[in-house]
Amino acid sequence: MRYTYLWLLAAGVVYGCAQAPPETQMINDAVAAIGGKAKVESVSTLLLEGTGTNRNLGQNRTPEADLPVFQVTQFRRLIDFAGGRARQEQTRQAVPPPGAPPAQPQQQNLGIDGEVAYTVAPDGRATRQDARTASDRRNEFILHHPVGILRAAMDPAAKVANPRQVGDLDVVDVTTARNEQLTLALTRATHRPASVTSMTYNVNLGDVALETTFADYETVDGLMLPKHLTSKLDKYPNTDLTFTKQSLNAPSTNLAAADDVKAAPAPVVTANVTVEQVGKGIWLLAGQSHNSVLVEFADHLELVEVPQNETRSLAAIAKAREVKPDKPLTKVILTHHHFDHSGGIRAAISEGLTIVTQEGNKAFIEDMAQRKHSIVPDALSKKPSAPKVETVRDELTEKDAVQSMLLFKVDDPTAHSDSMLMAYFPNDKILVQADFYNTAGAAQPRAPALNDIIVKRKLTVAKHVPIHGSVKTQAEFLKIVQSMKAATAN
């Protein structure tokens, strides 16, 4: 009888092992498929080196055009899985439009050390980044890799749930010991990780999914690792990397954030809005990298540009109302859709303002207004309102007893934006434009194109009031154009 009981007990143990919960079995199969539990747990660090491309989100020629491309000529990411640290260094160069001069290479040096994200400048100075950046980098650099997600899923404090099948993929949700929520997809035929997805937040797009996919697995010291990594944010392609070298357990040097960086508080978004009257009924609202321009009409006010983010734009809107409290602010003029210039559109809609833009941006604005913002609730999600959009096809003149303003679509030979507006004020001979003449910049590659636009439209310009930089005279502008033409001729 005793032997029968022991046999039944042993059979029950075997049966129980065979009947592991489906979600647990999926993780077990994936771990076995890339090399086994002991091998995965023995990985202390992983060094990825290669080349590829990045995309420049929110900087396309039109809202639906392909994103501009950066060629990544050198890529290096060192991951310390146990320490929760990683550093990514890359050299990338923008692919210029046909006929444009080559762009200067960019050096990027980005790190994550536990809860601290930091960026290292070319001079070696490191600065702490905000909490959202820290969360995003931990996901992208560490958990959006087969080793990272499987190590996290094997942690006894993690939760694995909701097993399901999607096409030829087995899919499961993983909540890490740090309460990070990700979705892991496995190729059913091989059980290898096919992708990892996590949610994040974008000022313009709201709640978005970052999905990283894996392909071209190869054996590296007994572990199966993907050579090809691609990612997309929402519907937009993000990175495409091919690793020419993968190294396990490389020395984890140079990953820790410096003591002064750790001691520094995580930065928060702030706004500083200064006021400078530049013409009759025209004020430059500056103070940071992007400006707005307040325009007074006989019975109302309009604001050119609500850039960067909600904080900056709401501050600019409040300052506009402070400058002229006797007249209502009714409209915002969007120069173009690029994300650094349209980051305050939702804030403007929440304030009941009409958005004036080139007609090619109308669908973009309506889409921005409808997007879900629950990860970081913004002003429009707290006070929903339908967007009011007025469009300009080629040009529009608004004139009354106080002000005259010409809005015109830019015929852009630089391929920067095909749906851009500039504003010209004939009474004061002021031109307001974005990105063609950045008066704070050392180089002015689009200045000759802007001069051609001025000449073609027969505008008499006395002052340049830019969205980037300070007010400059036409004489100062022409001096730059002439020096560029002389350099080209030589």
C-alpha positions in Angstrom: 0.0 0.0 0.0 2.8 2.3 0.9 4.5 1.7 -2.4 1.2 2.5 -4.3 1.0 5.8 -2.4 4.6 6.7 -3.3 3.9 5.8 -7.0 0.8 7.9 -7.1 2.7 10.8 -5.5 5.5 10.6 -8.0 2.9 10.4 -10.8 1.2 13.5 -9.4 4.5 15.4 -9.4 5.2 14.4 -13.0 1.6 15.3 -14.0 1.9 18.6 -12.3 5.2 19.4 -14.1 3.6 18.5 -17.4 0.7 20.7 -16.7 2.5 24.0 -16.0 0.2 27.0 -16.7 0.3 27.9 -20.4 1.9 31.3 -19.7 4.7 29.7 -17.7 5.2 27.1 -20.3 5.5 29.8 -23.0 8.3 31.4 -21.0 10.0 28.1 -20.3 9.9 27.2 -24.0 11.3 30.6 -25.0 14.2 30.3 -22.5 14.9 26.7 -23.8 14.8 27.9 -27.4 17.6 30.5 -26.9 19.9 28.4 -24.8 18.3 27.3 -21.6 17.8 28.7 -18.1 21.3 28.3 -16.8 22.8 30.0 -19.9 20.3 32.9 -19.8 20.8 33.5 -16.1 24.6 33.4 -16.5 24.6 36.4 -18.8 25.9 39.4 -16.8 26.4 41.8 -19.7 25.7 42.0 -23.5 27.6 44.2 -25.9 25.9 45.0 -29.2 27.8 46.6 -32.0 26.7 47.4 -35.6 25.2 49.9 -38.0 21.8 50.8 -39.3 19.3 53.6 -39.5 17.2 55.9 -37.3 14.1 57.8 -38.3 13.5 61.5 -37.3 10.0 61.4 -35.8 7.7 64.3 -36.5 10.0 66.0 -39.0 8.7 64.7 -42.3 7.9 66.9 -45.3 4.1 66.4 -44.8 2.3 64.7 -41.9 1.9 61.5 -43.9 5.3 61.5 -45.7 8.1 59.1 -44.9 10.2 60.1 -42.0 13.7 61.5 -42.6 16.5 59.0 -42.2 19.7 59.1 -40.2 22.4 56.7 -41.3 23.9 55.1 -38.2 27.6 54.5 -39.0 28.6 53.3 -35.6 26.4 51.7 -32.9 27.4 50.4 -29.5 25.0 49.4 -26.7 26.4 47.7 -23.5 23.7 46.2 -21.2 24.3 45.2 -17.6 21.2 43.1 -17.0 21.8 42.3 -13.3 22.7 45.9 -12.5 19.9 47.5 -14.5 22.3 49.7 -16.4 23.0 50.3 -20.0 24.8 52.8 -22.2 24.2 53.5 -25.9 26.7 55.4 -28.1 26.1 56.0 -31.8 27.3 58.2 -34.6 24.6 59.1 -37.1 24.3 61.4 -40.0 21.1 62.8 -41.6 20.5 61.8 -45.2 20.0 65.2 -46.9 17.4 65.9 -49.6 18.6 65.7 -53.2 20.9 68.6 -54.0 21.4 69.6 -50.4 24.9 69.7 -48.8 25.9 66.8 -46.5 24.8 67.1 -42.9 27.3 67.0 -40.0 27.6 63.8 -38.1 25.9 63.6 -34.7 27.3 61.9 -31.7 24.8 60.4 -29.2 25.8 59.1 -25.8 22.8 58.0 -23.7 22.7 56.1 -20.4 20.4 54.5 -17.8 21.5 53.6 -14.3 18.5 52.2 -12.3 16.1 55.1 -12.0 18.6 57.7 -13.4 18.8 58.5 -17.1 21.6 60.6 -18.3 23.0 62.1 -21.5 26.7 62.7 -22.1 27.6 65.7 -24.2 30.6 65.6 -26.7 32.7 67.5 -24.1 32.0 64.7 -21.6 29.6 66.6 -19.4 26.7 64.4 -18.2 23.2 65.7 -17.4 20.3 64.0 -15.7 17.1 63.4 -17.8 13.5 63.3 -16.6 11.7 60.3 -15.1 9.8 59.5 -18.3 13.1 59.3 -20.2 14.5 56.9 -17.5 11.5 54.6 -17.9 11.7 54.6 -21.6 15.4 53.9 -21.7 15.1 51.0 -19.3 12.4 49.5 -21.5 14.2 50.1 -24.8 17.8 49.4 -23.8 17.3 46.5 -21.4 13.8 44.9 -21.6 13.3 45.2 -25.4 15.8 42.4 -25.9 15.2 38.6 -25.7 17.6 38.2 -22.8 16.3 41.2 -20.9 12.6 40.3 -21.2 13.1 36.6 -20.4 15.3 37.3 -17.4 12.6 39.7 -16.2 9.8 37.1 -16.8 11.7 34.4 -14.9 12.0 36.6 -11.8 9.8 35.0 -9.1 8.4 38.5 -8.3 7.2 38.9 -11.9 3.7 38.1 -13.2 3.1 36.4 -16.5 -0.5 36.3 -17.7 -3.0 36.4 -20.6 -1.5 33.7 -22.9 -3.0 33.9 -26.4 -2.4 33.2 -30.0 -2.2 35.9 -32.7 -1.6 34.5 -36.1 1.6 32.4 -36.0 2.6 34.0 -32.7 2.2 33.0 -29.1 1.7 36.1 -27.0 1.9 36.7 -23.3 1.8 39.7 -21.0 4.7 40.3 -18.5 4.6 42.5 -15.5 8.1 42.8 -14.1 9.2 43.0 -10.4 9.4 46.7 -11.0 5.8 46.8 -12.2 6.8 47.5 -15.8 4.2 46.1 -18.2 5.3 44.5 -21.5 3.9 42.1 -24.1 6.2 39.3 -25.4 5.4 37.6 -28.7 7.0 34.3 -29.6 7.3 32.6 -33.0 5.2 29.5 -32.5 7.4 27.3 -34.7 10.7 28.1 -32.9 9.5 29.5 -29.5 12.1 32.3 -30.0 11.1 35.9 -29.0 9.7 37.7 -32.1 8.9 41.0 -30.5 8.5 43.0 -27.3 6.0 45.8 -26.9 5.5 48.4 -24.2 3.4 51.6 -23.8 5.0 55.0 -23.5 4.0 58.6 -23.8 4.6 61.2 -26.5 3.7 64.9 -26.2 2.1 65.0 -29.7 0.9 61.4 -30.1 -0.2 60.6 -26.5 -0.3 57.0 -25.4 1.8 55.0 -27.9 3.2 51.5 -28.3 6.9 51.0 -28.7 7.4 47.6 -30.5 10.8 46.0 -31.0 11.1 43.0 -33.3 13.9 40.5 -33.6 15.2 38.5 -36.6 18.2 36.6 -37.9 19.1 34.7 -34.8 22.7 33.5 -34.5 24.6 31.5 -31.9 26.8 33.6 -29.6 28.7 31.5 -27.0 25.9 29.0 -26.8 23.1 31.5 -26.7 20.8 32.3 -29.6 20.6 36.1 -30.2 19.0 38.2 -32.9 21.4 40.0 -35.3 18.6 42.2 -36.6 16.5 44.6 -34.5 13.8 46.9 -35.7 11.4 49.1 -33.8 8.5 51.4 -34.4 6.7 53.9 -32.2 2.9 53.9 -32.9 2.8 53.5 -36.7 6.1 55.2 -37.3 9.4 53.3 -38.0 12.0 54.1 -35.4 15.2 52.1 -35.7 16.7 49.4 -37.9 19.9 47.9 -36.6 22.1 45.1 -37.7 24.7 43.8 -35.3 28.0 42.8 -36.7 29.4 41.8 -33.3 27.7 40.5 -30.2 29.7 39.8 -27.0 28.6 38.1 -23.8 29.9 39.1 -20.4 32.0 42.0 -21.6 33.4 44.3 -18.8 30.6 46.5 -17.5 32.7 49.7 -17.4 31.5 53.3 -17.8 27.8 52.5 -17.1 27.2 54.1 -13.7 25.8 57.6 -13.6 28.2 60.0 -12.0 27.6 61.0 -8.4 26.7 64.5 -9.2 24.2 63.3 -11.9 22.5 61.0 -9.4 22.4 63.8 -6.8 20.8 66.2 -9.2 17.0 66.3 -9.2 15.2 64.9 -12.3 14.4 67.9 -14.5 10.8 69.0 -15.0 9.3 71.0 -17.9 9.2 74.7 -17.1 8.3 77.8 -19.1 9.9 81.2 -19.3 8.1 83.7 -21.5 9.6 87.1 -22.2 7.8 89.9 -24.0 9.4 92.3 -26.6 7.3 94.6 -28.7 8.6 94.5 -32.2 6.0 96.4 -34.1 2.7 98.1 -33.8 0.4 95.5 -32.2 3.1 92.8 -32.6 5.0 91.2 -29.7 7.7 88.5 -29.6 7.1 86.0 -26.8 10.5 84.5 -26.4 12.6 83.2 -23.4 13.4 79.7 -24.6 14.4 77.8 -27.8 11.0 78.4 -29.5 9.1 81.6 -29.8 5.6 82.7 -30.3 4.4 86.0 -31.8 1.3 87.8 -30.5 -0.6 89.9 -33.0 -3.3 92.5 -32.2 -6.3 93.2 -34.4 -9.1 95.7 -33.9 -11.3 93.3 -31.8 -9.2 90.2 -31.1 -5.7 88.7 -30.7 -4.0 85.9 -32.6 -0.9 83.9 -31.6 1.6 82.6 -34.2 2.9 79.2 -32.9 2.2 77.1 -29.8 5.5 75.1 -29.8 7.3 72.4 -27.9 4.8 71.2 -25.3 1.7 72.0 -23.2 3.6 73.8 -20.4 5.3 76.2 -22.8 2.2 76.8 -24.9 -0.2 77.4 -22.0 2.4 79.9 -20.6 2.6 81.7 -24.0 -1.2 81.8 -24.2 -1.5 83.2 -20.7 1.2 85.8 -21.4 -0.6 86.8 -24.6 -3.8 87.5 -22.6 -1.8 89.3 -20.0 -0.2 91.6 -22.6 -3.6 92.7 -24.0 -6.3 91.8 -21.4 -8.9 94.0 -23.1 -9.2 91.8 -26.2 -9.9 88.1 -26.6 -7.3 85.7 -27.9 -9.2 83.7 -30.6 -6.8 82.0 -32.9 -3.4 80.2 -33.1 -1.5 80.1 -36.3 0.5 76.9 -36.8 3.5 77.5 -39.1 4.0 73.7 -39.8 3.3 70.3 -38.3 6.8 69.4 -37.1 6.4 68.0 -33.6 8.6 70.7 -31.9 6.3 73.4 -33.4 3.0 71.6 -32.9 3.5 70.3 -29.3 1.0 72.8 -27.9 -1.8 72.3 -30.4 -3.9 70.2 -27.9 -3.4 72.8 -25.3 -4.6 75.5 -27.7 -7.7 73.4 -28.5 -8.4 73.0 -24.8 -8.4 76.8 -24.5 -11.1 77.1 -27.2 -8.8 78.6 -29.8 -9.2 78.1 -33.5 -6.2 76.6 -35.2 -5.2 78.3 -38.5 -2.8 76.2 -40.7 -2.0 75.2 -44.2 -4.6 72.8 -45.5 -2.2 69.9 -45.7 -2.1 69.9 -41.9 -5.8 69.7 -41.2 -6.1 66.0 -40.9 -3.0 65.9 -38.7 -4.5 68.4 -36.3 -7.8 66.5 -36.1 -5.9 63.3 -35.5 -3.8 64.9 -32.7 -7.0 66.1 -31.1 -8.5 62.6 -31.0 -5.5 60.8 -29.5 -5.7 59.2 -26.1 -3.6 60.9 -23.4 -4.0 58.7 -20.3 -0.5 57.9 -19.3 0.2 61.6 -18.8 -3.2 63.3 -18.8 -3.0 66.7 -20.6 -5.2 69.7 -20.7 -7.4 68.5 -23.6 -7.9 65.0 -22.0 -9.1 66.8 -18.8 -11.3 69.2 -20.8 -12.3 67.5 -24.0 -13.2 69.8 -26.9 -13.6 69.4 -30.7 -10.9 71.1 -32.7 -11.8 74.2 -34.7 -9.5 74.4 -37.8 -9.3 77.1 -40.5 -7.1 76.3 -43.4 -5.0 78.3 -45.9 -4.4 76.9 -49.3 -2.0 79.4 -50.9 -2.4 82.6 -49.1 -4.8 84.6 -46.8 -4.9 88.3 -46.0 -6.5 89.5 -42.7 -6.8 93.2 -42.5 -8.7 95.7 -40.3 -8.2 99.2 -38.9 -5.3 98.1 -36.6 -3.5 95.3 -38.4 -2.7 93.8 -41.8 -1.3 90.2 -42.0 -0.5 88.1 -45.0 -0.3 84.3 -44.5 1.2 82.4 -47.4 2.2 78.8 -48.2 5.9 78.4 -48.6 7.2 77.0 -51.8 10.0 75.2 -50.1 13.0 74.1 -52.2 14.9 72.7 -49.2 12.3 69.9 -48.7 11.9 70.9 -45.0 8.1 71.1 -45.1 5.6 71.2 -47.9 2.8 72.5 -45.7 4.3 75.5 -44.1 3.0 79.0 -43.6 4.9 82.3 -43.1 3.4 85.5 -41.8 4.2 89.0 -43.3 3.1 92.3 -41.7 3.3 95.0 -44.4 2.7 97.9 -41.9 5.9 97.2 -40.1 7.6 95.2 -42.8 8.0 92.2 -40.5 8.5 88.6 -41.6 7.7 85.8 -39.2 9.0 82.4 -40.1 10.1 79.1 -38.7 13.3 77.1 -39.4 14.5 79.1 -42.5 16.4 81.7 -40.5 17.3 80.6 -37.0 19.1 83.7 -35.8 20.5 81.9 -32.8 22.2 79.3 -35.0 25.8 79.3 -36.1 24.9 78.0 -39.6 22.1 79.2 -41.8 21.7 76.6 -44.6 18.2 77.7 -45.6 18.9 81.5 -45.7 19.4 81.7 -49.5 16.1 79.8 -50.0 14.4 82.3 -47.7 15.9 85.2 -49.6 14.6 83.7 -52.9 11.1 83.5 -51.3 11.3 87.1 -50.3 12.4 88.2 -53.7 9.8 86.0 -55.5 7.0 87.4 -53.4 8.3 91.0 -53.7 8.2 91.4 -49.9 9.8 94.5 -48.4 11.3 93.2 -45.2 12.8 95.4 -42.5 12.8 93.0 -39.6 13.0 89.2 -39.2 11.0 87.9 -36.2 11.9 84.2 -36.1 10.4 81.3 -34.2 14.0 80.4 -33.3 16.3 83.2 -32.1 16.1 87.0 -31.7 14.9 89.8 -34.0 17.3 90.7 -36.8 17.3 93.3 -39.5 17.1 92.7 -43.2 20.6 94.1 -43.5 21.9 91.5 -41.1 20.1 88.8 -43.0 21.4 89.9 -46.4 25.0 90.0 -45.1 24.6 86.2 -44.2 23.1 85.4 -47.6 25.9 87.3 -49.5 28.6 85.6 -47.5 27.1 82.2 -48.3 26.9 83.0 -52.0 30.5 84.2 -52.0 31.6 81.0 -50.2 29.8 78.9 -52.8 31.3 80.8 -55.7 34.8 80.3 -54.2 
